[in-house]
Amino acid sequence: MSHIWLESLITENAQQGFELAMKLSRMGVKYTQPSDEVRGKLRSAYEENADSLIATSQVVAINFQTVSAANNYWRS
């Protein structure tokens, strides 16, 4: 991955911040496992596993905390 896709953590509102947190989470997986084919094969191992889904939610929550802090929690 050579192109810059993340210019800033600053967003206009919390909804955009959550969407950025989701993208950060997805991109973390993509950087860790760059093969689309391998990620596709692994999906069935975690898409119906409650522990895996909870762990995924935790990663998103941590990323959302980071984005929220960068945006001063959208306070003016």
CNS distance restraints for C-alpha pairs under 8 A (distance, minus, plus):
assign (resid   1 and name CA) (resid  31 and name CA) 7.60 0.50 0.50
assign (resid   9 and name CA) (resid  17 and name CA) 7.92 0.50 0.50
assign (resid   9 and name CA) (resid  20 and name CA) 7.71 0.50 0.50
assign (resid   9 and name CA) (resid  67 and name CA) 5.74 0.50 0.50
assign (resid   9 and name CA) (resid  70 and name CA) 6.32 0.50 0.50
assign (resid   9 and name CA) (resid  71 and name CA) 7.44 0.50 0.50
assign (resid  10 and name CA) (resid  17 and name CA) 7.75 0.50 0.50
assign (resid  10 and name CA) (resid  67 and name CA) 7.21 0.50 0.50
assign (resid  10 and name CA) (resid  70 and name CA) 6.45 0.50 0.50
assign (resid  10 and name CA) (resid  71 and name CA) 5.61 0.50 0.50
assign (resid  11 and name CA) (resid  16 and name CA) 5.89 0.50 0.50
assign (resid  11 and name CA) (resid  17 and name CA) 5.68 0.50 0.50
assign (resid  11 and name CA) (resid  71 and name CA) 6.89 0.50 0.50
assign (resid  12 and name CA) (resid  16 and name CA) 6.61 0.50 0.50
assign (resid  12 and name CA) (resid  17 and name CA) 7.70 0.50 0.50
assign (resid  12 and name CA) (resid  74 and name CA) 7.74 0.50 0.50
assign (resid  13 and name CA) (resid  17 and name CA) 6.24 0.50 0.50
assign (resid  13 and name CA) (resid  74 and name CA) 6.31 0.50 0.50
assign (resid  14 and name CA) (resid  18 and name CA) 6.11 0.50 0.50
assign (resid  14 and name CA) (resid  68 and name CA) 7.50 0.50 0.50
assign (resid  14 and name CA) (resid  73 and name CA) 7.86 0.50 0.50
assign (resid  14 and name CA) (resid  74 and name CA) 6.92 0.50 0.50
assign (resid  15 and name CA) (resid  19 and name CA) 6.32 0.50 0.50
assign (resid  16 and name CA) (resid  20 and name CA) 6.13 0.50 0.50
assign (resid  17 and name CA) (resid  21 and name CA) 6.19 0.50 0.50
assign (resid  17 and name CA) (resid  64 and name CA) 6.74 0.50 0.50
assign (resid  17 and name CA) (resid  67 and name CA) 6.05 0.50 0.50
assign (resid  17 and name CA) (resid  68 and name CA) 6.81 0.50 0.50
assign (resid  18 and name CA) (resid  22 and name CA) 6.26 0.50 0.50
assign (resid  18 and name CA) (resid  64 and name CA) 5.78 0.50 0.50
assign (resid  18 and name CA) (resid  67 and name CA) 7.90 0.50 0.50
assign (resid  19 and name CA) (resid  23 and name CA) 6.31 0.50 0.50
assign (resid  20 and name CA) (resid  24 and name CA) 6.09 0.50 0.50
assign (resid  20 and name CA) (resid  64 and name CA) 7.79 0.50 0.50
assign (resid  20 and name CA) (resid  67 and name CA) 7.64 0.50 0.50
assign (resid  21 and name CA) (resid  25 and name CA) 6.23 0.50 0.50
assign (resid  21 and name CA) (resid  60 and name CA) 5.82 0.50 0.50
assign (resid  21 and name CA) (resid  61 and name CA) 7.64 0.50 0.50
assign (resid  21 and name CA) (resid  63 and name CA) 4.92 0.50 0.50
assign (resid  21 and name CA) (resid  64 and name CA) 4.90 0.50 0.50
assign (resid  21 and name CA) (resid  67 and name CA) 6.77 0.50 0.50
assign (resid  22 and name CA) (resid  26 and name CA) 6.27 0.50 0.50
assign (resid  22 and name CA) (resid  60 and name CA) 5.82 0.50 0.50
assign (resid  22 and name CA) (resid  63 and name CA) 7.65 0.50 0.50
assign (resid  22 and name CA) (resid  64 and name CA) 7.95 0.50 0.50
assign (resid  23 and name CA) (resid  27 and name CA) 5.95 0.50 0.50
assign (resid  24 and name CA) (resid  28 and name CA) 6.08 0.50 0.50
assign (resid  24 and name CA) (resid  60 and name CA) 7.95 0.50 0.50
assign (resid  24 and name CA) (resid  63 and name CA) 6.86 0.50 0.50
assign (resid  25 and name CA) (resid  29 and name CA) 6.66 0.50 0.50
assign (resid  25 and name CA) (resid  59 and name CA) 6.52 0.50 0.50
assign (resid  25 and name CA) (resid  60 and name CA) 5.86 0.50 0.50
assign (resid  25 and name CA) (resid  63 and name CA) 7.02 0.50 0.50
assign (resid  26 and name CA) (resid  30 and name CA) 6.29 0.50 0.50
assign (resid  27 and name CA) (resid  31 and name CA) 6.00 0.50 0.50
assign (resid  28 and name CA) (resid  32 and name CA) 6.14 0.50 0.50
assign (resid  29 and name CA) (resid  33 and name CA) 5.97 0.50 0.50
assign (resid  29 and name CA) (resid  34 and name CA) 7.90 0.50 0.50
assign (resid  30 and name CA) (resid  34 and name CA) 5.03 0.50 0.50
assign (resid  30 and name CA) (resid  35 and name CA) 7.71 0.50 0.50
assign (resid  33 and name CA) (resid  38 and name CA) 7.47 0.50 0.50
assign (resid  33 and name CA) (resid  39 and name CA) 6.80 0.50 0.50
assign (resid  34 and name CA) (resid  39 and name CA) 7.93 0.50 0.50
assign (resid  35 and name CA) (resid  39 and name CA) 6.26 0.50 0.50
assign (resid  36 and name CA) (resid  40 and name CA) 6.06 0.50 0.50
assign (resid  37 and name CA) (resid  41 and name CA) 6.32 0.50 0.50
assign (resid  38 and name CA) (resid  42 and name CA) 6.18 0.50 0.50
assign (resid  39 and name CA) (resid  43 and name CA) 6.13 0.50 0.50
assign (resid  40 and name CA) (resid  44 and name CA) 7.73 0.50 0.50
assign (resid  41 and name CA) (resid  45 and name CA) 7.95 0.50 0.50
assign (resid  42 and name CA) (resid  46 and name CA) 7.06 0.50 0.50
assign (resid  43 and name CA) (resid  47 and name CA) 5.75 0.50 0.50
assign (resid  44 and name CA) (resid  48 and name CA) 7.13 0.50 0.50
assign (resid  45 and name CA) (resid  49 and name CA) 7.17 0.50 0.50
assign (resid  46 and name CA) (resid  50 and name CA) 7.96 0.50 0.50
assign (resid  46 and name CA) (resid  52 and name CA) 5.51 0.50 0.50
assign (resid  46 and name CA) (resid  53 and name CA) 7.05 0.50 0.50
assign (resid  47 and name CA) (resid  52 and name CA) 7.49 0.50 0.50
assign (resid  47 and name CA) (resid  53 and name CA) 6.99 0.50 0.50
assign (resid  48 and name CA) (resid  53 and name CA) 7.74 0.50 0.50
assign (resid  49 and name CA) (resid  53 and name CA) 6.28 0.50 0.50
assign (resid  50 and name CA) (resid  54 and name CA) 6.12 0.50 0.50
assign (resid  51 and name CA) (resid  55 and name CA) 6.15 0.50 0.50
assign (resid  52 and name CA) (resid  56 and name CA) 6.17 0.50 0.50
assign (resid  53 and name CA) (resid  57 and name CA) 6.24 0.50 0.50
assign (resid  54 and name CA) (resid  58 and name CA) 6.29 0.50 0.50
assign (resid  55 and name CA) (resid  59 and name CA) 6.44 0.50 0.50
assign (resid  56 and name CA) (resid  60 and name CA) 6.39 0.50 0.50
assign (resid  57 and name CA) (resid  61 and name CA) 6.09 0.50 0.50
assign (resid  58 and name CA) (resid  62 and name CA) 6.20 0.50 0.50
assign (resid  59 and name CA) (resid  63 and name CA) 6.25 0.50 0.50
assign (resid  60 and name CA) (resid  64 and name CA) 6.06 0.50 0.50
assign (resid  61 and name CA) (resid  65 and name CA) 6.18 0.50 0.50
assign (resid  62 and name CA) (resid  66 and name CA) 6.40 0.50 0.50
assign (resid  63 and name CA) (resid  67 and name CA) 6.29 0.50 0.50
assign (resid  64 and name CA) (resid  68 and name CA) 5.90 0.50 0.50
assign (resid  65 and name CA) (resid  69 and name CA) 6.12 0.50 0.50
assign (resid  66 and name CA) (resid  70 and name CA) 6.27 0.50 0.50
assign (resid  67 and name CA) (resid  71 and name CA) 6.27 0.50 0.50
assign (resid  68 and name CA) (resid  72 and name CA) 6.21 0.50 0.50
assign (resid  68 and name CA) (resid  73 and name CA) 4.75 0.50 0.50
assign (resid  68 and name CA) (resid  74 and name CA) 7.22 0.50 0.50
assign (resid  69 and name CA) (resid  73 and name CA) 5.67 0.50 0.50
assign (resid  71 and name CA) (resid  75 and name CA) 7.83 0.50 0.50
